[in-house]
Amino acid sequence: MTGVNDEQLPAMILPALRSDYRAVETYAYVPGPPLRCPVLSLVGTDDPQATTDEVSAWAGHTDGPFTLRVSDGGHFYLDTHTDEIADVIRSTTGGMS
């Protein structure tokens, strides 16, 4: 980030980070009708935050097509599989409008 010094960086990042944590802390799921759209779920085989079974459960939240894609890696496997993930998204959403 050109032109940003060490003192400005926290001022730029902290408000968004605080909002993210507030959203996580205050979120309460409210059951409703299933989605009518396709759902693509991506998960890493060694993700301690979201197991394959937990991510598979998203299938119950849509009446549309459900695709589960499991790749090697942990919670941040997306960082090392960007080309593969981009291909999956393109091929899965290619016909959607």
Secondary structure, 3 states (H helix, E strand, C coil): CCCCCCCHHHHHHHHHHHHHHHHHHHCCCCCCCCECCCEEEEEECCCCCCCHHHHHHHHHHECCCEEEEEECCCCCHHHHCHHHHHHHHHHHHCCCC
